[in-house]
Each structure stands twice: as C-alpha cells, then as structure tokens.
Amino acid sequence: GMNALHERNPSRGAYDHPHGWGAVYAADGKLEAIRGVLPFWADPKVEALAERRVFLLHARRASVGAVTEENTHPFAEERSGKVVYFCHNGTINDPLIAECPGETDSLRYFRYLLERFDERDPEGSLAEAVDGLERYTGANAFLLADDLFCVINRYQKYRRYYTIYRARDVFSSEPLPEITTDWRPLENGSVICLTC
C-alpha cells in the first residue's frame, strides 16, 4: 500500500508499492503462501486473508526484475526439510549476491542468506552474512519457518523509510495504529530471531 511520510517522497507524503503482494498465513496447522501481481489494494485475492492468521505480508515496489508472480515476495525455499519464507525491502547491488541464482536482487539475497545460515546461531550467522555486504540501500528482511522467525533491519540510507518497528512480537515497516500505539524502532544493524 502506501507508506508514511519519509525521505523517499516527501512532496507526496507517500510511496506506493503497486507491483504485487504476497502473504504467509496459517491454514490447517501449517504455513501457506499466496501471491499476486496486482497491487494489494486492487487484488480480490486479498479477501482470502480476511479470516486468516497472517504471519508475513509484503507489498512490492519493483526495483529489479519483471513484475511476475515468480518475482513477488514471499519467496519460499526448502532447507533441512523445512520451508523457509522470505521478504526483503531494499535494493542490493553487491557482488557477493550476484553469483546466487535468481532474477531479482531479493531472491539472490535470500539464497545468499540461506547458504550462510546456521541453525545453531541464527542471529549471529545472519548478522555475519549481512556484514559481508557493502553495496545496498536496504538489506531489511523477514525469514519465517514453522519454528523460527527472523528480522533483519539494516540500511545504508533513507533511515525513516527503511526503519523497521516492533510492538511486542509484531514487526512492521511502519507503525500500524490499528494494532497498537506501542511501536518502537529497531536499531540499524539489528538481527532478531524468535522461536515459534
């Protein structure tokens, strides 16, 4: 949808994300994903989420790659017998991810993180992987499996736009007053993993 006033577009007060959307939700005791290439606010498939418990929701503003369902978040990959879902906010032009397969920087970033992920030290291994990157605007990411949820808040510019906010165990790219007013910004460089 639309983001609050920030440095990416101060004259309009909003920065829309019309290039598709996706979500991960609970269905019959397991995680399921849904994606679409229409804007979130215009896609009738959104109604399927009305009675669901949603764990990830992402609206895409394409910076790299065509507007296709394959390039729309959340991405999903199997790792150690578990499906891991991934959403990213930012643009990464770093040579370290260039060798990973995928049409978009986000999919390559996801695969880069998975290659370096260590289940014994999720926060440390993700932080170390992101520390290795030098060329990006934002490396913000959400990773979700049935037993683990990780949030990466890392950016090099546009602080107000890329800051992730937390209210208890809810994380968002902007405060959502409909949920609570108790939002706190994460520090730049934060990596937080919660067991589910």
Buried (B, 14 or more C-beta within 10 A) or exposed (E): EEBEBBEBEEEEEEBBBBBBBBBBBEEEEEBBBBBBBBBBEEBEEBEBBEEBEEBBBBBBBBBBBEEBEEBBBBBBEEEEEEBBBBBBBBBBBBEBBEEBEBEBBBBBBBBBBBEBBEEEEBBEBBBEBBEEBEEBBBBBBBBBBBEBBBBBBBBBEBEBBBBBBBBEEEBEBBBEEEEEEEBEBBEBEBBBBEEE
